[in-house]
Amino acid sequence: MSISKSVKNNMIAGSYIRKMFEEGIALKKVHGDANVFDLSIGNPIVEPPESFNRELHQLVNHPQPGMHRHMEDPGYVSTRLAIAAQLSSKTGVKFRQEDIVMAFGAAGAVNVAFKTLLNPGEEVISFTPNYFEYENYAENHGGVVKYIPADRDLNPDLEALSATITSNTKAVVINSPNNPTGHVYTTRTLQGVAEVVLRRSAELKHRVYIISDDVYSTLYFGQGACPRMVQYYPHTIVVTSYSKDLSLPGERIGYLAVHPQCEDAADVVKGLVYANQVLGFINPPASMQNAVRNLQNSSVDIEIYRLKRDFLYHNLTEMGYSIVKPLGAFYMFPSSPNPDDEVFVQELKQLLVLTVPGHVFKAPGYFRMSYCVDDRVIEGSLKGFKTAIAKYK
Ligand SMILES: Cc1ncc(COP(=O)(O)O)c(C=O)c1O
């Protein structure tokens, strides 16, 4: 085979979820669509809000000259102004349009951030369980990910964080609400992370940035607004998108926001713009930048996800599954009744319930389910979950 060895190896690891999804399609052919319960992939079924369709109609019915041409390198000023205003009011940090760079979804944004920050061999710290693509994205830009397992309550181990930060550490990635657990860090936890990173940066006389992956911050079931890292650490680069809050993952629209007090903020922004260019993203689609401009305070109906979470959490814990109750996103991450999560996930598959083993997220002994699916799928899966755990009681 002529493709590169690293692509070949990484393809195998990264394709686990895709494989599950495809096995689900094969199982549906044999057993019928209605009898297979696929909770493996995080593809939200909730439709975008009506306000999004109105914005699209507006664009089509009232086209403006030049609306499909290249725009300013970081993206439309008007869209970035709207984002800066919303982010400022949500976080209390005074963002300006100069601090915002439009990106090709959060995935594009993380790549742009890594490309901008990382010298070859430099390290990025990530708490596990984590979004498995960080490793591939860091590797794209010559970086290495160092993992720190979360504690039993899924919170960061601050002592381990302190010990892991060295002068070779460039950034710490925070993802709250989290994929794959749905866990949300409290204000105190975020402050704790900020204190450690500030202290170690001072001791080492070496700036460590925090990349805050806030892609699920609107899908938050707690009181008030979701606590966000950028409120507690000035050297933060926010990466996010409209994939989850507006249910637009296929449209590839997101942004990066650099804290105005970030060290070298102006250089960081210039670097992000340059990275967007040379990675070939250039800018996310003009039509989507126009469509989301006025939707900064819109979102899908979060209540739909909250109800699904409550139903699933209630039923699974009654059956005996042990779960840290998720406060956001649309994932749940129970302990696997069999310490070998791969075995348990295969047993669930025999019962036509598809999930993803924790080892995919560097957290063996757990499994992930995505509940951004029809209620019919969630309700139908319960029988399989009950049968699967019975053997371990
Ligand atoms: C934690 C996390 N970050 C980033 C992404 C990428 O999102 P986007 O569709 O905006 O590229 C995902 C997608 O599921 C995710 O779960």
The ligand as an ORCA input file, in Angstrom:
! r2SCAN-3c Opt
* xyz 0 1
  C     -15.108     17.686     21.989
  C     -15.260     17.942     20.527
  N     -14.488     18.877     19.954
  C     -14.577     19.143     18.644
  C     -15.483     18.479     17.847
  C     -15.570     18.836     16.397
  O     -16.758     19.566     16.166
  P     -17.059     20.307     14.803
  O     -18.194     19.584     14.166
  O     -17.446     21.681     15.155
  O     -15.832     20.255     13.989
  C     -16.312     17.502     18.385
  C     -17.256     16.762     17.558
  O     -17.992     15.899     17.945
  C     -16.200     17.231     19.785
  O     -16.964     16.309     20.370
*
